[in-house]
Amino acid sequence: MSNEEINEAKLIAYLNKELSNEEMIKVDLWLGQSSKNMEKFSDIRKIWMSSGELKSKPVVVDTDAAWNKVLGQVDTGEKVIPINQNKPNRFIFPAIAAALVLLGGILSVLFMMNNDIPQMEMTSQAEVVKDVLSDGTEVTLNENSMLSYPKEFTGDERRVQLSGEAFFDVERDEKKPFIIDLHNEFYVKVLGTSFNIDANDNDSITEVYVKSGKVEFGSATDKIILTAGEKGIMNNESGTVRKVVDETAGFKETFWMDQTLDFDGEPLFEVLLVLSDVYNVEIILDCETAKNDPIRSSHPQETILEVLEVIAEVHHLKVNLKDGSYHMECND
């Protein structure tokens, strides 16, 4: 795919979700082709944010540089373009449109120059990123994700915006709830807790897993309360939200942060379900007598085979790979 196909207009349409699913996927693929493409997208997104799409969240910019950049797009040289009076000139309307875009850019810069609430942006591309916000809240951002937040929280709430996946350990403040704005006007609202949000714009669902505390998750028309150990799923098309019973919840939701799994007494059959989910492999338990054996072990950055071999050694099992599936068998 050539760079010419993904121009500024298409990226803005992508941000506004005005493209078809096929076109959205094309942009996603283009973004993944190079860091240069991602940088271009980030620049366009900053301009898009400052234009009013996120009205309550102004962005921080170098106003002098931004102003000079806008002025640099204006050709001060005098040019005379003859117009054929006998037929319409096809350049007139594009020129008017360009002038309006330029005017909008100038007004956006003036708006930002007069705004005194700096807006910060935390982004990740091919690695996990960690940071601490001004209120003490710790944020771990997964790959290809973005968090927008004010440099300092003012007023009676702490509001940020997330696109992608992140784990939050929110500093408790009962007077200032912490609110994460997601796509399609979904949100998560807390006072102080730790939880994981998987909210990629192009996915069909948004997931929230609560590790500790209590979380309000949903939209203005449909919301639920989640407590520690519970998981909520939002249908991004219908806007409905529900709790789900997931025996393996919490492992996959936090595995991406440090590639570590800690088991503390979970039965073997549940542990194998977790491993199947996390490593995306099929694991079959061929030893019925061991299914409820409690597993207590820690596995930092281990391969699936290394994890299974540790469990097998402790619980007198053996691991066999057959037809692409791992089999845990009794060691008779």
Secondary structure, DSSP 8 states (H G I E B T S, - for coil): --GGGS-HHHHHHHHTT-S-HHHHHHHHHHHTT-HHHHHHHHHHHHHHIIIIITTT------HHHHHHHHHHTS--S-------TTS--TTHHHHHHHHHHHHHHHHHHHHHHT--S-EEEEEESSS-EEEE-TTS-EEEE-TTEEEEEESS--TT-EEEEEEEEEEEE----TTS-EEEE-GGG-EEEESS-EEEEEE-TTSSEEEEEEEESEEEEE-SS-EEEEETT-EEEEETTT--EEEE--TTTTTHHHHHHHSEEEEEEEEHHHHHHHHHHHHT--EEEE-GGGTT-EEEEEEET--HHHHHHHHHHHTTEEEEEETTEEEEEE--
